[in-house]
Amino acid sequence: MAKPRQSSFRRILVSKILLLSVPVLLIGESVAYKKARSSLLETARQNLTESAIIKGEKIVEASAALKTNLLSTTQTTVIQSGSPSEIKQFLNQLARQLPRQIDCIQLTNPQNVDIIASTCGEQPIGELKFPISSDGFNVEAVLPPKIGTTGRRDLPNQLQLLFSAPVYDNVGQLRYSLIFRSTILQEKMKFKPGSLTGSTIIIADDGKILAHPIASRLGTNIEQHADAARLKKIVKAALAGKQYFLHFFFENEGEELLAGYTAIPSPLTEGQQKKWVIIAVTSLDNALYGLRGIKLILIVLTLGLVGASILVSLYLARYLARPVEQLRDYAINLHLNHSAEPIPHDFKIREFNQLAQALEQMVERLKAWAEELEIAWQEAKDANQVKTQFLATTSHELRNPLNIIINCVRLVRDGMCDDREEELEFLKRADETAIHLLGIINDLLDISKIEAGKLSVVLQPLDLRQVLKEVINIQSVNVQQKGLQLNIPQLNESIPVNADAAKLKQVLINVIGNATKFTEEGSITISTEIQRKDDKSEVIITVTDTGIGIDPAQQQKLFRPFVMVGGSNAHKFGGTGLGLAISRNLMELMGGTITLESTGLNQGTTVTITLPLIDASLLPTSEAQEHSANFSISSGDQAARGMKQTSEEVAVKKNCLPSALNKELKNSSFSMQNVK
């Protein structure tokens, strides 16, 4: 049953699909809108810049043509020496031939500015100013009258220039001044929506506004306006030959404008190297006029895609939720032990079929794990029992040697010995028992190192034959004392291996010692075999006894720490259950293996040890081997938990023990054969 704050899979799926698809859709629409807007702005920038360049070129070309016409007209004979009527007729004819931007031609007397002839009435349009430029003419700008003066209202955006030149007679005397008035810029104030030619602003390099769509700004300086900083930036960039795409606002208008601009040489004759900045300006709304249609299309497209997303999400939610719901019902029935029906299969989606198959396999594994858990629980109970048994055995193994050491030392301390020789015998027995006790403690330390991952070996090339001979020599005493037959191999050829001599000796002593301890009668056979497979060669050492054997079901537990198999016999034979666990780890560290096999109880046991062979040339010289062997005998025996002694020495020690100590030893379970 669903909890109050939980939601169904279908609802979550629908909401997640919408939460993912709708924002992505809106982001895509926004990106498309911004891309269209930036494209329109880029197009507007290019068009405005081209418009400014074209207008500037027209102004330059018109000025050059007018200057040429002016100079050529001053050179005509009619102007220089004709009568006023001839001059007037000539000027009227000239006005019809010249371009339309010349709206007035006047010939005046430079002395009193009287009009000799005119094509635009008797009102003077200007006068010749001195000095005259080196080109032979003067050019000046004529600003239109401001709104409200001379009865004029709103004027179109225009710029007029006065071209004046002196007229000399045949003897070189100044006779007239010829003046052309030309409107080189005239444009309407209203443009077709979407037009990107733009209104024209002309600014001189000193900041004076010569043409502007706002008539009140004509003749003013850009310093006087609120948008002076941006206009200065445009002027500076244009004069430097740069082109920027700039947004700016005009004063008190509140309308955002776009501008493209260029710079042209000033047609005026006031100074040299002067320039005009031609700016083509249009409103941002006009530049983005086409964006309205795009916006409408995007809105319709967005609404359609959102609706489609909702329908698709509802369909997908139903399509994907049905298999999940069927699997949920199966899991609930399985939880309620109502699993009579098989798990649902044959979905249309491969992943759900795989999920159903995985769920079925998981159920089977859970059943198997339940059985394994039951077995593990039983093994844990057995392990707890083994732990208790180990503690009891270990305390027994530690207490008895300590009692012997204490008794021997007290006998010597209290002077209960008959002579010095008897004291030495007690001290030797205490020394042997202390070494045995040290072996048990070393086993405990080794197993703790194994569990901590700190047990290490020092590998070096050695002859396994020498190590095996030493171990057989040490263990033969115990074998003979139990009356067992010891069969040993003929070790005629060297067996080169890479191992730790002391650790390998410890493993062999442990294995042969166990065979001796658990064999009451019969024999112990030690054999070696060289086996070669492909490019790999190894030596196999087998130790076979005719002892009590091991139940096959219990054999896998023998290499676990603290485990002693044998039930009631475990206390009889003693030991801590650590020898084989330590031996296995040592063999693995040396690159070898150790295994144990037994066909059953009272069927004997075979322990197999393998080590990889190495090249015989890696072995040290005979002298180095002998030195290494002598060193191993003196120090390795201690690591093997016992000192090397001959059978005669052991017999003497046992025979020389006082009767009181012998009685104590008989009452204890300790014996030298129980080492390892």
C-alpha positions, 0 to 999 in steps of 0.5 A, a space after each residue: 500500500 502506497 504511503 501518503 507522500 509517495 507517488 505512482 510510477 506512472 505519475 513520476 514518469 509523466 512528470 519527469 518526462 515533462 520536466 525534462 522535455 519541456 525545459 529542453 524545448 523552451 531552452 531550444 526555442 529561446 536559443 532559436 529566438 536569440 539566434 534569429 535576433 542576433 542574425 537580424 541585428 547582424 544583418 542590420 549592422 551590415 546594411 546600416 554600415 553599407 548604407 553609411 558608406 554609400 551615402 558617404 560615397 555619394 556626398 564625395 562624388 557629388 561634391 567633386 562633380 559640383 566643384 568641377 562644374 563650378 570651375 568649368 563654368 567660371 571659365 566660360 566666355 559668357 560668364 567672363 564677358 557677356 551681358 547680364 541678359 546673356 549671362 542669365 540665359 546661360 545660367 538658366 540653360 546651365 541649371 537644366 543641364 546640371 544635376 538636380 541637387 543644384 537648386 540655385 545658381 547665382 552670379 553676384 558682384 563681389 563688391 556689393 553682393 548685387 545679383 547679376 543673374 539668378 535661377 532662384 529669385 532675387 534673394 542672395 544665397 551667399 557671398 564669396 569669402 576671402 581668402 580663396 582656397 588654393 583650388 580656386 573655390 570655397 565650400 561651406 555648409 548651409 544649415 536650414 533655419 530652425 523650426 518656427 523661424 521664417 514661417 518654416 515648419 518641419 523640414 526633411 533631413 537635408 544638408 546644403 552646401 554653397 560652392 563659390 568661385 571668383 570669375 575673372 575677365 580677360 585681363 585677369 580682373 575680378 569681375 563676378 562671384 559664381 555661387 552654386 547651392 546644392 542639397 547633397 543630402 535630402 531624405 524623408 523622415 518616414 521609412 517603410 517598416 523593415 527598411 535598413 537604409 537608416 536616417 543619416 547623421 553627419 558629424 564633423 570631426 570637431 563634433 558639430 552636427 551638420 545633418 540630423 533627423 531631429 532638427 533641433 540638433 542641427 548646428 549643435 555640438 555633440 558635447 551638448 547632448 546626454 548621449 555625447 559619450 556614445 557619439 564621441 565613441 562613434 566619431 573616434 572609431 569612424 575617424 580611426 577606420 574602425 567599425 563597431 556595432 553599437 546600441 545607443 539612446 538619443 537624448 529625451 527620446 527613450 528609443 533604442 537605436 542602431 548605427 552603422 558609420 563611416 568617415 569621408 573627407 570633408 568637402 568643405 575648404 576650411 582647413 585640410 585633412 578634415 573629415 565628416 562622419 556619416 552615420 546611418 541610424 535606425 530604431 531597434 524595433 525597425 531592425 527587428 521588424 522581421 522578428 515578430 513573425 518568427 516570434 509568432 511561429 515559435 509560440 505556435 511551435 512551442 505550444 504544439 510541441 508541449 502538447 505533443 510532449 504531454 501525449 507522448 509522456 502519457 503513452 510512454 508512462 503507460 507502456 513502461 509502467 505495465 511491466 513494472 507493475 506486473 513485476 511488482 505484483 509478482 514480488 508482492 505475491 512472492 513476499 506473501 508466499 503466494 508465488 504459485 504463478 510463474 514470473 511474468 515474461 514475454 514483455 515487448 521491451 528486452 530490458 524488462 524481459 532481462 529484468 524478469 529473468 534476473 529476478 527469477 535467477 535472484 529468487 533461485 540464488 536467494 533460496 540457495 543462499 538461504 540453504 548456504 546461510 543455514 549451513 554457515 550458521 551451523 558452521 559458525 556454531 561449530 566454529 564457536 565450539 572450535 574456539 572454545 576447544 582451542 582455548 582449552 587445548 592451548 591453555 593445556 599446551 601452555 600450562 603443562 610446559 610451564 609446570 615442567 619448567 617451574 618444577 625443574 627450576 624449583 628442584 634445582 633451586 631447592 637443592 633436591 638434586 643428588 649431584 651436579 650432573 642431576 642438576 644439569 639434567 633438570 636444567 636441560 629438560 627445562 630448556 627443552 620444554 621452554 623451546 617447545 613452549 616458544 614454538 607454540 608462542 611462535 605459532 600464535 605470532 605467525 598466525 597473527 602475522 598472517 591475519 595482519 598480512 605481515 608474514 614475509 619470507 626471504 627467497 633465495 636459490 637453494 638445494 631442496 635435497 639439503 633441506 630435506 636431509 636435515 629435516 629427515 635427520 631431525 625427525 628420524 629420532 621421533 619416528 624411531 622412538 614410536 617404532 615406525 618404519 621411515 621410508 626416505 627417497 634416494 636424493 642423488 641429484 640436486 633439486 634447485 628451488 627458490 625458497 626461504 630455507 628456514 620457512 621451508 624447513 618449518 613446513 617440512 618439520 610440521 608435515 612430518 611431525 604430524 605424520 609421526 604424531 597421528 601414526 601409532 603403527 605402520 610406516 611413514 614414506 617420504 618421496 620426491 618427484 620432478 614433474 615437467 609440463 610444457 615450459 613449467 617444471 616443479 618438484 613434488 614432495 609427498 609425505 604418506 603415513 598409515 595413521 588415523 586418517 581424516 574424514 573426507 568431509 572434514 579435510 577442507 577445514 584442516 587448513 583453517 586456523 585453530 581447527 583440529 579434526 578428530 573429535 575426542 582424539 584431538 585432546 589425546 594428540 595435543 597441538 594448537 591447530 595452527 601448523 597446517 594453516 601457517 604451512 599453507 600461507 608459507 608455501 603460497 608466499 614461496 610460490 608453492 602449494 600444499 594439499 592433503 588427501 585421505 580416503 577416510 578414517 584409519 586409511 592414512 593421510 598423504 600430504 603433497 607439497 609442490 615448489 617450482 624448479 629453477 635453473 641449477 646454475 643459480 645455486 651458490 657454490 658448494 662452499 656457500 651451500 655448506 655454509 648456508 646449511 651449517 647456518 640453517 642447522 644452528 638457527 633454523 632448528 630454533 625456528 622449527 621449534 626444537 634443537 637438533 639432538 641425536 637419539 642417544 642424547 634424548 635417551 640419556 636425558 630421559 633415563 637420567 631424569 629423577 623418579 619424581 620428575 618422571 612421575 610428573 611428566 607421565 601425569 602431563 600430556 606433554 612429549 617432544 613428539 607433540 611439537 607441531 
